Amino acid sequence: MSALTPTTALLAEPARRPTWWRELNAVVAVTARDVTLALRTPGMIALSLLMPIVMMGLIGGNLMENMAGGLPFDFGQFMLVGMIVNMLVMTTTMSMTSLIDDSDSDFSSEMLVAPVSRYAIVVGKILGSSFTALITAVGVIAVGLVMGLTLSLHAALGLLALAPLMCLSGGALAVIVMGSIKSKKAANLVVMLITMPQMFLSGVIIPIGSSTGVLFVLSRILPMTYCVDLARAVVTAGTPEYDSVVLFNPAISLLAIAGLTVVCLVIGTWLYARSERER
């Protein structure tokens, strides 16, 4: 096995420290490593800022010009909130393919022999991957400003508070894929197959309140549906538009996100650890 890197040294360091400290240390160390790698890849940051221009400027702009008329709510704000959530979840999910790179370079094996739980390592990877997602979300807000779409300070702070949970939900789902597939090309394809449909089925840019049959069922089992709905509940709370854009009680959405995230995290971490043992 190769010599310990600074990150794996930090993971292995405090065997005599309290358990909670070791777990927190592991999360911070893994997160910091991924943030550092992202900062050293300016091309990835540039792409993160370019994606909102394509998603909001082209797709969103076209929809605003052709769908906004006659709706009982502000479609621009409806789409802006949905796109922010979509970028947080989608970008985190796509960034989790770095787990395959870690596996190929044996970095995953080094982490997994450290005296910390597998969950701390996986959560650290998700939080590290969410760094580029936050940059993308800022890009969405910037494009929205150019298009004349704004959020109040209260709404922006509410979305910022929800961002970690939304990134965790997307990352936890991605871990299941990464634990099942070891080819990066195949993983990228599967990730696209599970992120793109969510954009249309979870109400990101198209209202889903009248969906029926298979579309209804699919929309209700997707984590992003509840992320988007909770975000809209926060943004439109106390406004006349609330009942037109919010589908569920915010408490139900929060419980659904937390429950689906925990289930995906448990299954994904087990698959990830098993795949590394079998290498």
Backbone as a ProteinNet text record, in pm:
[ID]
protein_1_A
[PRIMARY]
MSALTPTTALLAEPARRPTWWRELNAVVAVTARDVTLALRTPGMIALSLLMPIVMMGLIGGNLMENMAGGLPFDFGQFMLVGMIVNMLVMTTTMSMTSLIDDSDSDFSSEMLVAPVSRYAIVVGKILGSSFTALITAVGVIAVGLVMGLTLSLHAALGLLALAPLMCLSGGALAVIVMGSIKSKKAANLVVMLITMPQMFLSGVIIPIGSSTGVLFVLSRILPMTYCVDLARAVVTAGTPEYDSVVLFNPAISLLAIAGLTVVCLVIGTWLYARSERER
[TERTIARY]
84.9	0	87.7	47.4	127.7	134.4	230.6	245.2	120.2	97.1	-21.8	-14.7	-123	-134.8	-173.1	-164.4	-206.2	-348.4	-437.5	-576.6	-588.8	-527.5	-539.1	-464.3	-359.3	-289.6	-380.6	-457.9	-552.3	-661.8	-704.3	-807.7	-757.4	-630.9	-577.8	-522.3	-500.8	-431	-489.1	-614.3	-655.9	-725.2	-662.2	-726.4	-760.3	-685.4	-710.6	-812.9	-851.3	-948.7	-1089.3	-1185.4	-1325.1	-1378.1	-1472	-1525.9	-1584.9	-1662.6	-1727	-1623.3	-1510.3	-1404.2	-1340.5	-1318.8	-1260.1	-1352.3	-1483	-1578.1	-1582.6	-1587.4	-1589.9	-1460.2	-1347.9	-1218.4	-1214.5	-1272.8	-1275.9	-1360.2	-1477.2	-1565.1	-1495	-1433.4	-1365.9	-1247.4	-1167.9	-1049	-1086.3	-1186.8	-1227.4	-1291.1	-1373.4	-1434.9	-1329	-1232.1	-1127	-1046.2	-1019.4	-943.6	-1018	-1148	-1223.6	-1239.9	-1255.4	-1263.4	-1131.1	-1019.4	-887.4	-868.8	-910.2	-899.8	-984.5	-1103.1	-1190	-1126.1	-1064.4	-1000.4	-879.9	-819.6	-704	-746	-877.9	-928.4	-1017	-956.4	-1036.2	-1132.8	-1097.8	-1188.2	-1321	-1317.1	-1440.3	-1524.6	-1457.2	-1530	-1593.6	-1519.8	-1573.9	-1695.7	-1688.4	-1801.7	-1920.6	-1894	-2001.2	-2073.8	-2001.1	-2063	-2129.6	-2083.4	-2140.9	-2274.7	-2287.8	-2410.5	-2536	-2535.2	-2656.8	-2697.1	-2597.7	-2629.8	-2709.4	-2668	-2739.6	-2876.4	-2878.6	-3003	-3104.4	-3058.2	-3149.4	-3170.3	-3058.1	-3068.3	-3139.1	-3105.9	-3164.1	-3295.5	-3289.1	-3410.9	-3512.6	-3466	-3557.4	-3612.2	-3524	-3569.9	-3675.7	-3657.5	-3754.8	-3888.8	-3883	-4007	-4078.5	-4002.4	-4064.7	-4140.1	-4084.4	-4148.1	-4270.8	-4276.8	-4384.7	-4482.5	-4449.8	-4537.3	-4590.1	-4529.9	-4560.6	-4701.6	-4761.6	-4891.8	-5004	-5090.8	-5209.5	-5188.9	-5068.1	-5043.6	-5079.1	-5128.9	-5168.4	-5050.3	-4928.3	-4809.8	-4701.8	-4598.2	-4486	-4398.6	-4406.6	-4331.2	-4181.6	-4137.4	-3994.8	-3937	-4002.2	-3954.7	-3971.2	-4080.4	-4103.9	-3986.2	-3943.8	-3834.7	-3700.7	-3679.5	-3553.3	-3527.9	-3627.1	-3611.5	-3587.4	-3664.6	-3646.8	-3508	-3456.4	-3323.3	-3213	-3229.6	-3129.8	-3120.1	-3235.3	-3236.2	-3181.4	-3223.4	-3177	-3024.7	-2965.6	-2820.5	-2749.1	-2805.9	-2745.4	-2742.5	-2856.3	-2866.8	-2790.3	-2811	-2751.6	-2599.1	-2545.6	-2400.7	-2333.5	-2395	-2339.6	-2338.3	-2447.7	-2457.1	-2349	-2330.5	-2231.5	-2088.9	-2064.7	-1930.4	-1891	-1989.8	-1959.7	-1891.6	-1883	-1809.1	-1660.7	-1616.7	-1476.8	-1444	-1547.1	-1523.6	-1455.1	-1487.2	-1424.3	-1277.7	-1247.2	-1106.7	-1029.6	-1092	-1027.7	-1001.6	-1095.9	-1079.7	-966.5	-959.8	-855.7	-715.7	-706.9	-577.2	-546.5	-633.7	-619.5	-638.2	-684.4	-708.1	-824.2	-926	-1039.9	-995.1	-906.8	-857.7	-785	-707.4	-636.6	-734.2	-841.3	-940	-1013.7	-1047.8	-1131.1	-1058.5	-924.2	-852.3	-834.7	-874	-863.9	-966.6	-938	-1029	-1147.4	-1221.4	-1341.2	-1450.5	-1574.6	-1684.8	-1687.9	-1743.3	-1758.5	-1850.8	-1946.3	-2041.5	-1972.6	-1876.4	-1803.1	-1728.5	-1668.7	-1594.9	-1689.9	-1803.1	-1898.2	-1959.9	-1998.2	-2055.5	-1953.1	-1826.2	-1721.1	-1708.8	-1718.1	-1712.3	-1831	-1949.2	-2067.2	-2054.2	-2009.6	-1994.3	-1886	-1778.4	-1674.8	-1726.6	-1808.3	-1865.9	-1966.1	-2026.6	-2126.8	-2065.4	-1932.6	-1867.4	-1893.9	-1872	-1898.5	-2048.1	-2131.5	-2276.3	-2316.8	-2254.4	-2285.1	-2242.1	-2127.8	-2082.9	-2184	-2233.4	-2332.2	-2460.8	-2502.4	-2623.3	-2606.6	-2486.7	-2459	-2469.7	-2421.3	-2432.6	-2577.3	-2664.3	-2807	-2865.8	-2830.4	-2882.2	-2833.8	-2706.3	-2651.2	-2723.3	-2745.9	-2818.9	-2961.4	-3020.5	-3155.7	-3162.5	-3059.7	-3055.5	-3052.6	-2973.7	-2966.3	-3102.9	-3178.1	-3310.8	-3419.7	-3380	-3477.2	-3546	-3488.6	-3547.5	-3468.4	-3536.8	-3468.5	-3534.6	-3460.8	-3510.9	-3491.1	-3581.7	-3564.7	-3450.1	-3397.1	-3288.5	-3334.8	-3458.3	-3512.5	-3517.2	-3562	-3571.2	-3433.2	-3338.1	-3202.6	-3136.9	-3155.1	-3097.5	-3163.7	-3293.5	-3363.7	-3311.5	-3289.5	-3235.4	-3092.7	-3015.1	-2877.9	-2877.1	-2971.9	-2980.5	-3019.8	-3099.4	-3144.5	-3043.2	-2949.3	-2855.3	-2780.3	-2725	-2653.1	-2740.7	-2866.1	-2956	-2984.7	-3003.3	-3032.5	-2911.7	-2793.1	-2671.7	-2653.1	-2682.7	-2671.9	-2767.4	-2888	-2985.9	-2937.8	-2881.4	-2830.3	-2706.8	-2616.4	-2494.4	-2520.7	-2617.8	-2649	-2701.6	-2783.1	-2833.5	-2718.6	-2623.7	-2510.8	-2419.8	-2408.3	-2321.1	-2367.8	-2498.8	-2551.1	-2497.1	-2496.4	-2443.9	-2295	-2220.9	-2075.4	-2035.6	-2120.6	-2091.9	-2126.9	-2200.7	-2244.6	-2169.5	-2111	-2044.8	-1901.9	-1808.2	-1668.3	-1608.9	-1687.7	-1642.9	-1692	-1599.9	-1640.6	-1730.8	-1704.7	-1788.9	-1932.1	-1945.6	-2078.9	-2144.6	-2064.2	-2118.1	-2170.6	-2095.9	-2140.4	-2272.4	-2286.4	-2410.1	-2527.3	-2506	-2613.4	-2652.3	-2553	-2581.4	-2667.7	-2637.3	-2720.5	-2862.1	-2872.9	-3004.4	-3089.6	-3025.1	-3103.8	-3118.6	-3041.2	-3054.2	-3141.5	-3125.1	-3201.5	-3352.1	-3397.2	-3541.7	-3600.5	-3522	-3573.1	-3605.5	-3530.5	-3554.6	-3694.7	-3744.9	-3876.8	-3987.1	-3951.2	-4052.8	-4075.1	-3980.4	-3991.6	-4041.9	-4082.3	-4140.1	-4039.7	-3919.3	-3817	-3860.7	-3904.3	-3944.7	-4086.5	-4144.9	-4280.6	-4366.8	-4479.2	-4566.8	-4612.2	-4615.5	-4653	-4777.1	-4847.2	-4963.5	-5074.4	-5081	-5188	-5140.3	-5020.1	-4967.7	-5051.2	-5067.3	-5143.8	-5068.3	-5117	-5061.8	-4915.4	-4839.7	-4697.8	-4620.1	-4653	-4583	-4604.8	-4724.8	-4755	-4668.7	-4663.8	-4586.7	-4439	-4384.8	-4243	-4209.5	-4296.5	-4268.6	-4267.3	-4346.1	-4356.1	-4245.5	-4170	-4061.8	-3924.2	-3920.9	-3794.9	-3759.5	-3640.4	-3601.3	-3609	-3575.9	-3573.4	-3711.6	-3817.3	-3953.1	-3974.4	-3932.4	-3952.3	-3854	-3733.8	-3637.8	-3692.1	-3743.2	-3797.9	-3918.7	-4007	-4129.2	-4097.6	-4001.9	-3964.1	-3902.3	-3819.3	-3757.4	-3864.4	-3963.3	-4069.8	-4155.4	-4171.4	-4246.9	-4175.7	-4042.9	-3964.3	-3971.6	-3959.7	-3955.5	-4090.9	-4200.6	-4333.4	-4414.2	-4353.3	-4426.2	-4488	-4617.2	-4686	-4729	-4716.1	-4757	-4880.4	-4956	-5075.2	-5041.3	-4916.6	-4878.7	-4850.9	-4843.2	-4801.5	-4884.7	-5015.4	-5102.4	-5094.6	-5050	-5043.2	-4917.1	-4810.8	-4682	-4633.8	-4691.1	-4644.7	-4741.7	-4688.9	-4772.3	-4792.6	-4689	-4693.2	-4668.7	-4712	-4676	-4523.5	-4459.8	-4313.2	-4256.7	-4329.4	-4282.5	-4277.1	-4375.4	-4376.7	-4259.4	-4234.8	-4121.7	-3989.7	-3974.4	-3850.5	-3829.4	-3935.6	-3925.1	-3895.8	-3957.5	-3933.5	-3787.9	-3735	-3595.8	-3502.3	-3525.4	-3439.5	-3447.5	-3569.6	-3586.1	-3521.3	-3545	-3485.4	-3333.2	-3283.5	-3139	-3073.8	-3134.5	-3079	-3080	-3191.3	-3200.3	-3093.6	-3081.5	-2981.4	-2839.8	-2817.2	-2684	-2643.5	-2736.4	-2707	-2678.3	-2765.5	-2747.3	-2620.4	-2601.4	-2486.5	-2354.4	-2348.5	-2224.3	-2190.3	-2290.7	-2267.9	-2215.1	-2276.6	-2230.8	-2089.8	-2061.5	-1930.5	-1821.5	-1846.5	-1747	-1727.7	-1836.5	-1826.4	-1746.2	-1771.4	-1700.6	-1551.2	-1513.8	-1371.5	-1305.2	-1381.4	-1326.6	-1303.9	-1387.9	-1380.3	-1281.5	-1218.9	-1121.6	-995.7
-119.8	0	123.8	230.3	351.1	422.8	514	590.8	674	704.2	779.9	920.4	966.4	1104.5	1189.8	1323.7	1407.2	1379.6	1352.1	1325.3	1195.1	1087	959.7	961.8	1043.4	1057.5	1120.9	1221.2	1284.2	1186.7	1101.6	1003.2	902.4	863.8	758	810	939.5	999.3	972.8	1007.8	1017.9	894.3	779.7	659	675.1	758.8	777	886.5	959.8	1067.1	1008.8	1089.1	1041.9	1004.5	911	864	976.9	1064.6	1172.1	1263.6	1282.8	1367	1303.5	1173.1	1103.7	1111.1	1094.2	1098.7	1237.9	1341.1	1478	1510.4	1464.9	1486.8	1423.6	1304.5	1234.7	1310.7	1357.2	1432.1	1557.9	1631.9	1756.6	1729.4	1626	1595.4	1557.3	1471.1	1427.5	1543.4	1623	1739	1837.6	1867.1	1963.3	1916	1786.5	1733.1	1757.3	1728.3	1744.4	1891.2	1978.1	2121.5	2170.2	2124	2161.9	2115.6	1991.6	1940.2	2021.9	2064.1	2145	2280.1	2341.2	2471.2	2461.5	2343.5	2323.8	2285.9	2280.4	2245.5	2359.4	2469.1	2585.2	2553.2	2453.4	2416.1	2365.7	2289.6	2238.9	2352.5	2450.2	2564.5	2644.9	2661.8	2734	2662	2527.5	2449.3	2462.7	2469	2484.4	2616.6	2718.8	2848.4	2854.5	2769.6	2767.3	2693	2588.2	2509	2592.4	2687.1	2767.1	2849	2891.5	2969.4	2884.4	2758.4	2667.3	2631.8	2593.7	2545.4	2657.5	2769.7	2881.1	2969.1	3007.4	3103.2	3048.8	2924.9	2868.7	2796.1	2692.3	2615.3	2700.9	2764.7	2844.8	2964.6	3033	3149.5	3113.1	3002	2956.9	2924.2	2857.6	2824.4	2949.4	3046.8	3170.5	3241.1	3239	3308.3	3234.1	3102.8	3023.6	2961	2960.6	2894.5	2985.4	3102.7	3183.4	3241.8	3259	3322.8	3240.8	3307.8	3243.2	3161	3152.8	3076	3158.2	3092.5	3166.4	3199.3	3193.6	3225.4	3279.8	3333.7	3389	3274.7	3245.2	3132.1	3154.1	3278.5	3307.3	3264.8	3302.6	3262.5	3113.1	3056.4	2912.2	2836.8	2881.3	2815.3	2842.5	2963.6	2998.6	2911	2895.9	2812.2	2667	2618.8	2481.9	2457.6	2552	2537.5	2541	2622.6	2626.4	2489.6	2432.4	2300.3	2195.3	2203.7	2107.1	2110	2228.3	2238.7	2186	2210.4	2158.2	2005.6	1945.4	1799.2	1737.9	1791.5	1734.6	1743.6	1859.3	1877	1791.3	1782.1	1695.2	1551	1507.3	1370.3	1342.1	1433.8	1414.7	1417.3	1501.7	1512.5	1387.7	1309.4	1189.4	1081.1	1100	1003.1	1003.4	1103.5	1106.2	987.6	922.2	800.8	693.2	688.5	588.8	622.4	752.2	793.9	758.1	779.4	744.3	594.7	516.8	371.8	328.1	388.1	351	386	493.7	535.8	475.1	384.5	318.4	412.9	536.1	628.2	579.8	520.7	468.8	361.2	272.2	165.8	223.9	330.5	394.8	454.5	515.8	574.5	467.8	358.8	257.2	177.8	183	115.1	205.7	332.3	425.7	388.8	421.7	386	480.7	498.6	581.8	506.8	548.8	479.2	510.1	416.4	436.3	554.3	577.5	686.1	822.1	837.7	964.5	991.7	887.8	904	941.8	872.2	898.6	1037.4	1075.3	1208.5	1316.3	1293.5	1388.1	1403.9	1291.4	1297.4	1376.3	1355	1425.9	1576.1	1612.9	1755.1	1818.5	1744.7	1796.3	1816.1	1720.3	1730.1	1844.4	1880.7	1987.7	2125.9	2136.3	2266.7	2320.7	2236.5	2281.4	2304.1	2229.1	2247.7	2386.8	2432.6	2566.3	2673.8	2651.9	2747.1	2752.8	2635.7	2630.6	2701.7	2684.3	2750.6	2902.3	2949.8	3094.2	3140.3	3056.1	3087.9	3099.6	3011.5	3017.6	3150.5	3190.3	3316.4	3434.1	3428	3535.8	3544.4	3428.6	3427.3	3476.7	3437.8	3484.9	3636.9	3697	3842.9	3907.8	3849.2	3901.3	3892	3787	3766.8	3842.6	3917.7	3995.5	3917.5	3802.3	3718.8	3735.1	3767.1	3790.7	3713.4	3699.6	3639.3	3738.4	3736	3820.9	3767.7	3850.4	3807.6	3691.2	3697.1	3589	3458.3	3465.3	3344.3	3288.7	3376.8	3332.7	3265.3	3321.9	3261.8	3127.2	3117.4	2991.2	2881.5	2915.5	2817.8	2779.5	2875.5	2846.5	2748.3	2764.7	2674	2533	2522.4	2391.2	2324.1	2400.7	2348.8	2222.8	2216.6	2094.8	1969.4	1982.2	1866.6	1822.2	1916.9	1882.6	1817.9	1868.7	1808.2	1666.7	1648.6	1514.4	1416.5	1463.8	1373.6	1329.2	1421.9	1386	1298.4	1331.8	1253.4	1113.4	1099.1	966.9	874.3	929.3	849	809.4	901.1	873	764.4	755.6	654.4	513.7	495.4	364.5	328.5	426.5	402.5	372.7	454.5	437.7	306.7	258.4	131.7	10.9	34.6	-75.3	-80.6	33.2	41.7	90.9	24.3	62.5	125.2	138.3	205.6	350.2	445.9	586	623.4	569.5	599.6	551.9	429.6	377.3	455.8	492.8	568.3	704.1	772.3	902.8	889.5	780.6	758.8	734.5	650.2	620	743.9	822.1	944.5	1038.5	1050.1	1134.1	1079.1	946.6	883.8	903	925.7	945.1	1093.1	1180.6	1323.2	1397.6	1371.1	1444.4	1419.9	1293.5	1274.1	1344.5	1353.5	1420.6	1566.7	1628.8	1769.6	1791	1692.2	1705.7	1642	1541.6	1470.4	1525.9	1605.8	1652.7	1795.7	1854.2	1988	2100.6	2075.2	2179.7	2295	2263.8	2368.5	2349.7	2233	2205.2	2164.5	2231.8	2194.4	2048.8	1979.2	1837.2	1810.9	1916.3	1898.9	1817	1810.8	1737	1605.1	1561.2	1434.7	1317.6	1217	1097.7	972.8	857.8	730.9	712.5	663.3	635.2	761	871.6	997.3	1043	1021	1056.8	974.7	843.5	754.5	790.4	810.4	843.3	974.4	1072.3	1202.5	1194.2	1102.2	1092.1	1009.4	934.3	854.8	917.4	1031	1097.8	1194.5	1186.1	1277.6	1424.4	1454.4	1594.1	1658.3	1578.5	1633.5	1704.7	1640.3	1696.4	1810.5	1802.4	1912.6	2039.4	2024.9	2138.8	2195.3	2108.2	2154.8	2225.8	2173	2238.1	2374.6	2383.3	2511.8	2614.1	2572.2	2665.4	2704.9	2613.4	2646.7	2755.7	2746.7	2848.1	2982.6	2980.8	3105.4	3175	3099.4	3159.8	3164.2	3128.5	3128.6	3266.5	3266.3	3391.2	3472.4	3416.1	3488.6	3422.1	3494.1	3434.4	3317.4	3309.9	3205.6	3070.9	3070.2	2949	2828	2839	2723.6	2679.9	2766.7	2732.2	2655.7	2672.1	2611.2	2503.5	2499	2401.9	2284.3	2163.4	2043.3	1980.2	1980.1	1908.2	2001.9	1957.1	2026.1	2022.3	2135.3	2136.3	2028.5	1995.2	1891.1	1755.9	1729.1	1603.9	1600.2	1711.9	1717.4	1695.4	1759.4	1746.3	1602.1	1538.6	1398.8	1306.3	1334.2	1251.9	1263.5	1385.9	1405.6	1333.5	1352.3	1289.7	1137.5	1084.4	939.1	879.1	938.6	887.1	900.3	1008.4	1028.3	922.3	894.6	793.7	655.9	621	490.7	478.3	580.2	576.4	574.2	647.3	653.5	518.4	452.7	321.1	219.1	212.7	116.7	149.6	277	316.9	294	325	304.5	156.6	73.2	-71.4	-122.7	-77.6	-120.1	-70.3	53.4	112.7	38.1	12.2	-59.6	-201.9	-266.3	-404.1	-408.3	-311.8	-310.7	-289.3	-210.5	-188.3	-313.1	-385.7	-509.2	-614.4	-614.3	-717.9	-683.6	-568.7	-531	-617
0	0	0	-66.2	-74.8	58.4	70.1	193.1	217.9	345.4	379.8	322.1	264	219.6	340.7	331.1	443.5	489.2	394.5	432.6	509.2	459.5	528.8	660.5	669.5	797.1	901.3	859	950.8	992.6	899.9	932.2	1035	1021.9	1106.6	1238.7	1248.3	1360.6	1499.5	1527.6	1666.9	1722.9	1723.1	1776.1	1923.5	1996.3	2138.8	2166.9	2063.5	2080.4	2093.5	2145.7	2153	2015.9	2012.5	1885.1	1802	1866	1791	1727.4	1797	1742.4	1619.2	1625.3	1511.4	1390	1415.1	1304.4	1242.1	1326.8	1277.1	1203.3	1258.6	1195.8	1056.9	1045.1	916.4	814.7	856.4	765.8	716.1	807.5	770.7	678.3	710.8	630.2	487.6	472.4	338.1	261.5	330.3	266.4	218.2	305.4	271.5	151.3	144.4	29.8	-100.2	-101.5	-225.6	-264	-164.7	-193.8	-252.5	-195.8	-246.7	-390.5	-419	-556	-652.1	-606.5	-692.5	-722.6	-621.6	-640.6	-733.1	-738.1	-826.1	-967.5	-991.2	-1124.7	-1173.6	-1219.9	-1263.2	-1376.6	-1458.4	-1566.5	-1513.8	-1403.4	-1343.7	-1286.4	-1224.4	-1170.1	-1283.5	-1393	-1508.4	-1566.1	-1572.3	-1621.9	-1528.4	-1396.8	-1298	-1316.4	-1361.7	-1386.8	-1524.2	-1616	-1750.5	-1753	-1671.7	-1671.6	-1647.3	-1551	-1530.3	-1651.6	-1730.9	-1849.8	-1948.1	-1961.2	-2051.5	-1995.2	-1867.4	-1807	-1786.9	-1730.7	-1702.3	-1824.5	-1887.8	-1996.4	-2119	-2157.8	-2279.2	-2252.3	-2168.5	-2140.2	-2066	-1956.1	-1875.6	-1951	-2026	-2100.6	-2203	-2270	-2369.6	-2305.2	-2188.2	-2118.1	-2069.1	-2019.9	-1971.6	-2083.5	-2202.7	-2314.3	-2367.5	-2344.1	-2404.7	-2306.2	-2175.7	-2078.8	-1969.5	-1953.2	-1835.4	-1836.1	-1951.4	-1958.7	-1896.6	-1820.7	-1765.5	-1640.1	-1588.3	-1467.2	-1343.6	-1236.3	-1115	-1023.1	-1076.2	-996.4	-1088.8	-1028.4	-1103.6	-1153.4	-1283	-1336.6	-1327.1	-1339.9	-1330.3	-1195.9	-1087.7	-955.2	-933.5	-985	-977.9	-1039.1	-1157.4	-1226.6	-1157.5	-1108.5	-1044.2	-922.5	-837.6	-718.6	-758.3	-856	-901.5	-957.6	-1034.5	-1094.9	-989	-887	-779.1	-713.4	-679.8	-617.2	-712.6	-838.5	-938.1	-950.7	-953.2	-966.2	-842.1	-724.6	-601.4	-602.5	-634	-632.3	-749.3	-867.7	-989	-987.1	-949.7	-951.3	-844	-726.7	-622.5	-669.3	-730.2	-780	-884.3	-977.1	-1082.4	-1026.6	-926.1	-868.5	-790	-748.3	-670	-753	-885.4	-966.8	-931.7	-854.5	-809.6	-719.9	-666.3	-586.5	-670	-798.5	-885.9	-907.2	-921.5	-933	-805.8	-689.6	-562	-554.4	-605.6	-603.9	-696	-814.2	-910.1	-860	-781.5	-729.3	-592	-544.6	-414.4	-296.6	-322.2	-211.1	-125	-188.1	-112	-14.1	-58.3	29.7	150.2	126.8	236.6	337	286.7	377.9	457.6	391.2	456.1	564	569.2	676.6	797.8	785.7	898.1	1005.1	1133.2	1244	1256.8	1147.9	1148	1073.1	1093.4	1027.6	878.7	803.1	659.1	629.1	718	695.7	702.1	791.5	801.3	671.5	613.9	488.2	374.7	365.8	258.2	272.8	394.7	417.3	382.3	417.4	380.9	230.7	157.5	10.5	-44.8	11.3	-37.4	-12.1	108.2	140.4	53.3	27.3	-61.6	-203.1	-248.5	-383.6	-392.8	-280.2	-282.2	-301.2	-289.9	-307.8	-448.1	-549.3	-686.5	-709.2	-635	-647.2	-598.2	-490.5	-438.8	-538.3	-603.6	-705.6	-819.9	-860.1	-967.5	-927.6	-800.7	-752.3	-754.4	-719.4	-727.8	-872.9	-965	-1107.2	-1151.5	-1099.3	-1132	-1085.8	-963.5	-910.5	-995.5	-1038.4	-1121	-1255.7	-1318.7	-1446.4	-1424.4	-1312.2	-1280.1	-1270	-1209.3	-1197.6	-1335.6	-1426.1	-1563.6	-1631.1	-1597.2	-1657	-1582	-1477.9	-1401.6	-1291.9	-1251.9	-1147.9	-1019	-910.8	-784.5	-671.5	-562.8	-440.1	-325.9	-231.5	-113.9	-28.8	58.2	146.6	233.7	282.5	366	288.9	164	81.2	50.8	18.1	-13.8	106.1	224.9	346.2	377.3	351.7	373.8	282.2	155.4	60.9	98.2	146.1	188	305	397.1	512.1	468.9	362.4	314.3	221.9	168.7	68.7	113.4	236.6	276.2	272	315.6	314	171.8	82	-56.5	-124.2	-93.8	-148.7	-93.6	33.7	93.3	26	-6.2	-69	-206.2	-283.5	-415.3	-406.8	-314.1	-298.2	-248.3	-157.3	-103	-212.2	-302.1	-413.9	-506.5	-525.5	-614	-558.8	-425.5	-364.9	-401.2	-414	-454.6	-592.9	-682.8	-817.8	-812.2	-737.1	-730.3	-662.9	-574	-508.3	-593.7	-701.3	-787.3	-919.9	-960.7	-1090.8	-1071.8	-1137.1	-1122.6	-1248.8	-1352.2	-1474.5	-1470.2	-1482.1	-1474.3	-1590.1	-1707.7	-1823.5	-1798.3	-1745.7	-1716.5	-1603.8	-1502.3	-1389.3	-1434.7	-1522.3	-1573.4	-1647.9	-1724.6	-1799.4	-1705.3	-1603.6	-1509.1	-1430	-1389.9	-1315.4	-1399.2	-1527.9	-1614.5	-1625.5	-1627.4	-1639	-1513.6	-1398.7	-1276.5	-1239.5	-1304	-1272.4	-1372.3	-1500.6	-1600.6	-1590.3	-1577.6	-1564	-1442.6	-1333.1	-1214	-1240.4	-1330.5	-1359.7	-1416.9	-1490	-1551.6	-1468.3	-1387.2	-1310.6	-1170.7	-1120.3	-981.5	-970	-1081.1	-1074.2	-1075.6	-1124.7	-1128.9	-1218.9	-1340.2	-1434.3	-1488.8	-1461.2	-1509.1	-1389.6	-1365.3	-1253.3	-1263.5	-1150.5	-1151.1	-1065.6	-1027.3	-940.5	-1002.9	-1134.8	-1202.4	-1261.5	-1227.2	-1280.6	-1232	-1318.1	-1281.8	-1327.2	-1283.8	-1329.4	-1296.4	-1393.7	-1374.2	-1339.9	-1406	-1379.7	-1235.8	-1184.6	-1045.4	-949.6	-973.5	-886.5	-889.9	-1009	-1022.2	-952.3	-967.3	-906.3	-754.1	-698.7	-552	-489.3	-568.1	-509.2	-534.9	-603.6	-632.2	-519.8	-464.2	-355.6	-396	-522.9	-564	-560.6	-575.7	-568.1	-435.8	-328	-194.9	-167.4	-224.6	-211	-276.6	-398.3	-470.5	-398.1	-350.3	-285.2	-153.7	-77.5	47.7	20.8	-82.3	-117.5	-155.8	-232.3	-271.5	-152.1	-58	63.1	142.2	148.2	219.9	148.6	16.6	-61.2	-64.7	-74.4	-91.3	37.5	150.5	278.2	304	335.6	366.9	246.3	125.7	4.4	-56.7	-139.8	-203.1	-295.9	-342.5	-438.1	-370.7	-238.6	-165.9	-206.7	-202.9	-231.3	-376.8	-465.9	-607.9	-643.9	-565.3	-602.9	-505.3	-385	-284.5	-279.4	-290.1	-294.4	-157.3	-73.8	52.7	170.8	285.7	409.3	422.1	455.5	465.5	557.7	664.2	756	685.2	599.4	523.3	426.4	358.8	265.9	338.4	453.9	530.7	575.8	623.4	666.8	548.5	434.5	315.2	269.7	267.6	227.8	323.8	454	553.9	545.5	532.1	525.5	402.6	286.1	162.2	164.3	223.5	231.4	318.9	434	525.1	459.3	394.7	328	219.8	135.7	27.7	84.1	194	253.5	310.5	377.3	435.6	325.3	225.9	116.3	36.8	4.7	-75.2	-4.6	125	199.5	208.9	228.4	234.4	100.4	-8.4	-141.5	-170.3	-131	-155	-78	50.9	131.9	80.5	39.1	-11.9	-142	-229	-358	-338.2	-237.1	-210.5	-149.4	-68.6	-10.3	-117.2	-219.5	-322.6	-434.2	-427.4	-531.5	-523.1
[MASK]
+++++++++++++++++++++++++++++++++++++++++++++++++++++++++++++++++++++++++++++++++++++++++++++++++++++++++++++++++++++++++++++++++++++++++++++++++++++++++++++++++++++++++++++++++++++++++++++++++++++++++++++++++++++++++++++++++++++++++++++++++++++++++++++++++++++++++++++++++++++++

